[in-house]
Amino acid sequence: MPRIEPLEPPYSTEIGQALRRWMPPGVAHEPLALFRVLHRNPELASRMFAVGSGLLSHGLLPALDREIVIARTTARAGCSYEWGVHAAGFSRQVGLGPEQLRATADTDPTTNATWQPRHEALLHAVDELHDTAHLSHEAWAALRNHYDEAQLLEFLVLTGWYRTISYLANGLLLDEESWATPFPPS
């Protein structure tokens, strides 16, 4: 049971409009529980929307690279809620195969899946940030081989953002969405 209950319909007109903005057009399910909890504080939700939607809709990283970063960040944070939402909602569309998706939850994601060199650099950098909150010169250099400065800044913000989202979902004890991809067993 979540520590803060998500809002349930009927929503006020203002909250209903805000929640619709948070969801992609034509989605058949209710807005995410995370979004419905955040809208218990509409001011905070509004500020978070700008960052979250900007990273997903207007980012400079290729969509596949973005989803690899999100999957690994949320997996390392033990956030099955957000990992499952992105796995179900974005992975296939951006070309992240089932073997690679499962590997993002492995101790070493490069053992059971084949990755392009730039994706290996991303995975190692996510792990280093998760473990130390720093990037070594080697990890930075590996990323620089594939990404420009603007993309590298986005990578750092994306990783931090989904660590924050993981804190939220885990701290709230959110139940996984019924349609989400189940987190792989360890």
BALOBA-1460 file (C-alpha; in Angstrom, 3 decimals):
// residues 186
<rec num="1" residu="m" x="0.000" y="0.000" z="0.000"/>
<rec num="2" residu="p" x="1.455" y="3.387" z="-0.994"/>
<rec num="3" residu="r" x="2.446" y="5.776" z="1.770"/>
<rec num="4" residu="i" x="0.507" y="8.550" z="0.003"/>
<rec num="5" residu="e" x="-2.545" y="7.394" z="-1.907"/>
<rec num="6" residu="p" x="-2.741" y="8.433" z="-5.565"/>
<rec num="7" residu="l" x="-5.629" y="10.711" z="-6.479"/>
<rec num="8" residu="e" x="-8.622" y="8.846" z="-7.902"/>
<rec num="9" residu="p" x="-11.224" y="10.065" z="-10.407"/>
<rec num="10" residu="p" x="-13.238" y="12.123" z="-10.619"/>
<rec num="11" residu="y" x="-10.464" y="14.719" z="-10.744"/>
<rec num="12" residu="s" x="-11.007" y="18.430" z="-10.497"/>
<rec num="13" residu="t" x="-10.922" y="20.104" z="-13.917"/>
<rec num="14" residu="e" x="-7.495" y="21.586" z="-13.193"/>
<rec num="15" residu="i" x="-5.971" y="18.286" z="-11.984"/>
<rec num="16" residu="g" x="-7.588" y="16.343" z="-14.858"/>
<rec num="17" residu="q" x="-6.041" y="18.709" z="-17.406"/>
<rec num="18" residu="a" x="-2.657" y="18.528" z="-15.734"/>
<rec num="19" residu="l" x="-2.706" y="14.711" z="-15.613"/>
<rec num="20" residu="r" x="-3.651" y="14.518" z="-19.299"/>
<rec num="21" residu="r" x="-0.606" y="16.656" z="-20.122"/>
<rec num="22" residu="w" x="1.599" y="14.163" z="-18.302"/>
<rec num="23" residu="m" x="0.390" y="11.178" z="-20.339"/>
<rec num="24" residu="p" x="1.068" y="10.448" z="-24.020"/>
<rec num="25" residu="p" x="-1.955" y="10.959" z="-26.309"/>
<rec num="26" residu="g" x="-4.170" y="7.928" z="-26.816"/>
<rec num="27" residu="v" x="-3.008" y="5.968" z="-23.767"/>
<rec num="28" residu="a" x="-5.745" y="3.589" z="-22.655"/>
<rec num="29" residu="h" x="-4.873" y="3.416" z="-18.952"/>
<rec num="30" residu="e" x="-5.258" y="5.865" z="-16.100"/>
<rec num="31" residu="p" x="-2.448" y="8.327" z="-15.443"/>
<rec num="32" residu="l" x="0.459" y="6.742" z="-13.589"/>
<rec num="33" residu="a" x="0.113" y="6.351" z="-9.841"/>
<rec num="34" residu="l" x="3.304" y="8.380" z="-9.459"/>
<rec num="35" residu="f" x="1.736" y="11.301" z="-11.335"/>
<rec num="36" residu="r" x="-1.473" y="11.029" z="-9.319"/>
<rec num="37" residu="v" x="0.490" y="11.137" z="-6.055"/>
<rec num="38" residu="l" x="2.569" y="14.093" z="-7.215"/>
<rec num="39" residu="h" x="-0.619" y="16.011" z="-7.964"/>
<rec num="40" residu="r" x="-1.404" y="16.034" z="-4.252"/>
<rec num="41" residu="n" x="1.104" y="18.897" z="-4.487"/>
<rec num="42" residu="p" x="0.199" y="20.505" z="-7.850"/>
<rec num="43" residu="e" x="2.882" y="23.187" z="-7.551"/>
<rec num="44" residu="l" x="5.631" y="20.587" z="-7.154"/>
<rec num="45" residu="a" x="4.130" y="18.449" z="-9.918"/>
<rec num="46" residu="s" x="4.136" y="21.431" z="-12.267"/>
<rec num="47" residu="r" x="7.821" y="22.141" z="-11.618"/>
<rec num="48" residu="m" x="8.718" y="18.472" z="-12.102"/>
<rec num="49" residu="f" x="6.752" y="18.259" z="-15.341"/>
<rec num="50" residu="a" x="9.052" y="20.747" z="-17.055"/>
<rec num="51" residu="v" x="12.167" y="18.672" z="-16.379"/>
<rec num="52" residu="g" x="10.621" y="15.244" z="-16.981"/>
<rec num="53" residu="s" x="8.865" y="16.095" z="-20.218"/>
<rec num="54" residu="g" x="11.881" y="18.008" z="-21.459"/>
<rec num="55" residu="l" x="14.146" y="15.001" z="-20.990"/>
<rec num="56" residu="l" x="11.703" y="12.619" z="-22.682"/>
<rec num="57" residu="s" x="10.437" y="14.808" z="-25.503"/>
<rec num="58" residu="h" x="13.198" y="17.266" z="-26.298"/>
<rec num="59" residu="g" x="16.413" y="15.510" z="-25.353"/>
<rec num="60" residu="l" x="19.579" y="15.401" z="-27.399"/>
<rec num="61" residu="l" x="20.476" y="11.802" z="-26.601"/>
<rec num="62" residu="p" x="19.131" y="9.231" z="-29.047"/>
<rec num="63" residu="a" x="15.917" y="7.669" z="-27.683"/>
<rec num="64" residu="l" x="17.539" y="4.232" z="-27.389"/>
<rec num="65" residu="d" x="20.442" y="5.653" z="-25.397"/>
<rec num="66" residu="r" x="18.037" y="7.569" z="-23.153"/>
<rec num="67" residu="e" x="16.062" y="4.416" z="-22.366"/>
<rec num="68" residu="i" x="19.227" y="2.419" z="-21.647"/>
<rec num="69" residu="v" x="20.247" y="5.083" z="-19.138"/>
<rec num="70" residu="i" x="16.782" y="5.133" z="-17.561"/>
<rec num="71" residu="a" x="16.566" y="1.341" z="-17.350"/>
<rec num="72" residu="r" x="20.001" y="0.977" z="-15.782"/>
<rec num="73" residu="t" x="19.532" y="3.899" z="-13.383"/>
<rec num="74" residu="t" x="16.171" y="2.647" z="-12.129"/>
<rec num="75" residu="a" x="17.402" y="-0.961" z="-11.962"/>
<rec num="76" residu="r" x="20.450" y="0.036" z="-9.907"/>
<rec num="77" residu="a" x="18.175" y="2.020" z="-7.587"/>
<rec num="78" residu="g" x="15.952" y="-1.053" z="-7.177"/>
<rec num="79" residu="c" x="12.973" y="0.828" z="-8.598"/>
<rec num="80" residu="s" x="10.870" y="-1.865" z="-10.230"/>
<rec num="81" residu="y" x="7.993" y="0.629" z="-10.555"/>
<rec num="82" residu="e" x="9.754" y="3.041" z="-12.927"/>
<rec num="83" residu="w" x="11.826" y="0.336" z="-14.619"/>
<rec num="84" residu="g" x="8.604" y="-1.509" z="-15.501"/>
<rec num="85" residu="v" x="6.814" y="1.623" z="-16.746"/>
<rec num="86" residu="h" x="9.632" y="2.502" z="-19.132"/>
<rec num="87" residu="a" x="10.164" y="-1.111" z="-20.170"/>
<rec num="88" residu="a" x="6.504" y="-1.380" z="-21.167"/>
<rec num="89" residu="g" x="6.089" y="2.116" z="-22.569"/>
<rec num="90" residu="f" x="9.291" y="2.851" z="-24.443"/>
<rec num="91" residu="s" x="11.765" y="-0.034" z="-24.766"/>
<rec num="92" residu="r" x="10.366" y="-1.807" z="-27.795"/>
<rec num="93" residu="q" x="9.579" y="1.444" z="-29.607"/>
<rec num="94" residu="v" x="13.178" y="2.653" z="-29.350"/>
<rec num="95" residu="g" x="14.749" y="-0.700" z="-30.274"/>
<rec num="96" residu="l" x="15.824" y="-1.984" z="-26.862"/>
<rec num="97" residu="g" x="15.543" y="-5.745" z="-27.265"/>
<rec num="98" residu="p" x="14.274" y="-8.124" z="-24.553"/>
<rec num="99" residu="e" x="17.754" y="-9.545" z="-23.866"/>
<rec num="100" residu="q" x="19.226" y="-6.069" z="-23.463"/>
<rec num="101" residu="l" x="16.315" y="-4.889" z="-21.350"/>
<rec num="102" residu="r" x="16.724" y="-7.843" z="-18.961"/>
<rec num="103" residu="a" x="20.477" y="-7.203" z="-18.850"/>
<rec num="104" residu="t" x="19.929" y="-3.675" z="-17.513"/>
<rec num="105" residu="a" x="18.835" y="-5.341" z="-14.271"/>
<rec num="106" residu="d" x="21.841" y="-7.714" z="-14.093"/>
<rec num="107" residu="t" x="24.793" y="-7.164" z="-11.792"/>
<rec num="108" residu="d" x="26.943" y="-6.731" z="-14.899"/>
<rec num="109" residu="p" x="24.736" y="-5.680" z="-17.818"/>
<rec num="110" residu="t" x="27.425" y="-6.520" z="-20.374"/>
<rec num="111" residu="t" x="27.676" y="-10.223" z="-19.513"/>
<rec num="112" residu="n" x="24.411" y="-11.520" z="-21.025"/>
<rec num="113" residu="a" x="23.738" y="-8.985" z="-23.767"/>
<rec num="114" residu="t" x="25.511" y="-7.463" z="-26.731"/>
<rec num="115" residu="w" x="25.873" y="-3.691" z="-26.715"/>
<rec num="116" residu="q" x="27.364" y="-1.105" z="-29.003"/>
<rec num="117" residu="p" x="30.483" y="0.561" z="-27.530"/>
<rec num="118" residu="r" x="28.606" y="3.784" z="-26.768"/>
<rec num="119" residu="h" x="25.974" y="1.833" z="-24.833"/>
<rec num="120" residu="e" x="28.629" y="0.028" z="-22.810"/>
<rec num="121" residu="a" x="30.108" y="3.434" z="-21.967"/>
<rec num="122" residu="l" x="26.686" y="4.624" z="-20.799"/>
<rec num="123" residu="l" x="26.082" y="1.522" z="-18.672"/>
<rec num="124" residu="h" x="29.490" y="1.751" z="-16.998"/>
<rec num="125" residu="a" x="29.012" y="5.482" z="-16.356"/>
<rec num="126" residu="v" x="25.580" y="4.922" z="-14.802"/>
<rec num="127" residu="d" x="27.072" y="2.277" z="-12.518"/>
<rec num="128" residu="e" x="29.943" y="4.529" z="-11.516"/>
<rec num="129" residu="l" x="27.601" y="7.416" z="-10.748"/>
<rec num="130" residu="h" x="25.343" y="5.103" z="-8.763"/>
<rec num="131" residu="d" x="28.222" y="3.681" z="-6.728"/>
<rec num="132" residu="t" x="30.279" y="6.836" z="-6.157"/>
<rec num="133" residu="a" x="28.325" y="9.939" z="-7.272"/>
<rec num="134" residu="h" x="31.408" y="10.696" z="-9.395"/>
<rec num="135" residu="l" x="32.725" y="9.882" z="-12.861"/>
<rec num="136" residu="s" x="36.330" y="8.816" z="-13.308"/>
<rec num="137" residu="h" x="38.439" y="10.326" z="-16.057"/>
<rec num="138" residu="e" x="38.229" y="6.970" z="-17.846"/>
<rec num="139" residu="a" x="34.424" y="6.874" z="-17.751"/>
<rec num="140" residu="w" x="34.220" y="10.479" z="-18.949"/>
<rec num="141" residu="a" x="36.665" y="9.807" z="-21.778"/>
<rec num="142" residu="a" x="34.667" y="6.763" z="-22.875"/>
<rec num="143" residu="l" x="31.519" y="8.890" z="-23.027"/>
<rec num="144" residu="r" x="33.353" y="11.705" z="-24.863"/>
<rec num="145" residu="n" x="34.177" y="9.250" z="-27.641"/>
<rec num="146" residu="h" x="30.467" y="9.100" z="-28.496"/>
<rec num="147" residu="y" x="28.716" y="12.220" z="-27.208"/>
<rec num="148" residu="d" x="29.165" y="15.980" z="-27.423"/>
<rec num="149" residu="e" x="29.152" y="18.314" z="-24.414"/>
<rec num="150" residu="a" x="25.431" y="19.085" z="-24.612"/>
<rec num="151" residu="q" x="24.611" y="15.367" z="-24.658"/>
<rec num="152" residu="l" x="26.967" y="14.706" z="-21.759"/>
<rec num="153" residu="l" x="25.259" y="17.364" z="-19.665"/>
<rec num="154" residu="e" x="21.922" y="15.787" z="-20.530"/>
<rec num="155" residu="f" x="23.245" y="12.341" z="-19.565"/>
<rec num="156" residu="l" x="24.192" y="13.616" z="-16.099"/>
<rec num="157" residu="v" x="20.812" y="15.303" z="-15.588"/>
<rec num="158" residu="l" x="18.929" y="12.261" z="-16.942"/>
<rec num="159" residu="t" x="20.740" y="9.911" z="-14.585"/>
<rec num="160" residu="g" x="20.125" y="12.187" z="-11.607"/>
<rec num="161" residu="w" x="16.506" y="12.754" z="-12.580"/>
<rec num="162" residu="y" x="15.698" y="9.053" z="-12.721"/>
<rec num="163" residu="r" x="17.539" y="8.492" z="-9.461"/>
<rec num="164" residu="t" x="15.186" y="11.120" z="-8.006"/>
<rec num="165" residu="i" x="12.167" y="9.423" z="-9.583"/>
<rec num="166" residu="s" x="13.388" y="6.127" z="-8.114"/>
<rec num="167" residu="y" x="13.609" y="7.735" z="-4.669"/>
<rec num="168" residu="l" x="10.039" y="8.946" z="-5.056"/>
<rec num="169" residu="a" x="8.555" y="5.649" z="-6.211"/>
<rec num="170" residu="n" x="10.535" y="3.583" z="-3.695"/>
<rec num="171" residu="g" x="9.985" y="6.008" z="-0.821"/>
<rec num="172" residu="l" x="6.250" y="6.107" z="-1.521"/>
<rec num="173" residu="l" x="6.077" y="2.287" z="-1.773"/>
<rec num="174" residu="l" x="4.174" y="2.603" z="-5.044"/>
<rec num="175" residu="d" x="2.593" y="-0.563" z="-6.361"/>
<rec num="176" residu="e" x="3.740" y="-1.473" z="-9.849"/>
<rec num="177" residu="e" x="1.359" y="-0.485" z="-12.617"/>
<rec num="178" residu="s" x="-0.765" y="-3.477" z="-13.711"/>
<rec num="179" residu="w" x="0.345" y="-3.097" z="-17.341"/>
<rec num="180" residu="a" x="4.039" y="-2.521" z="-16.598"/>
<rec num="181" residu="t" x="6.749" y="-5.021" z="-17.514"/>
<rec num="182" residu="p" x="7.654" y="-7.102" z="-14.449"/>
<rec num="183" residu="f" x="11.145" y="-6.518" z="-13.088"/>
<rec num="184" residu="p" x="13.377" y="-9.532" z="-13.834"/>
<rec num="185" residu="p" x="13.951" y="-11.885" z="-10.915"/>
<rec num="186" residu="s" x="17.457" y="-11.734" z="-9.479"/>
